[in-house]
């Protein structure tokens, strides 16, 4: 168990990443505000630390909203031509959860170890005290879930 009591699966998840964006909250506000205004629910937001005034940002969203997100991004590129999105679809989010994760060291390390044993491709990660979410290409999601279940003895 190792702190994890459940693994949830969410299919048909897309990921969009923006590399080398200016470190500017106004730009992030434009991105997330406009996506929100279009009614798209985002998840798995990740931002790098600023480096030379730039950041990279990724977020996941339901594949059904792909056209909407790309339309928003294309409008934003008119104002921010430096935006160069990379989009990945056909993904599955696996979420490890458990209240005991708060006090159990090494949960993320065990998840990575479990996935490394099957050479899984890991596209994105987000964590909290009681959850670790892993975005995996759907073609490998069943194997990844099985490896995680084995690793965490579920």
Secondary structure, DSSP 8 states (H G I E B T S, - for coil): -TT--EEEEEEEEEEEEEEEEES-HHHHHHHHHHHHHTT--EEEEEE---BTTEEEEEEEEEGGGHHHHHHHHHHHHHH-TT--EEEEEEEEEEEEE-GGGGG-TTHHHHHHHHHHTTT--EEEEEE-SSEEEEEEEGGGHHHHHHHHHHHTT-
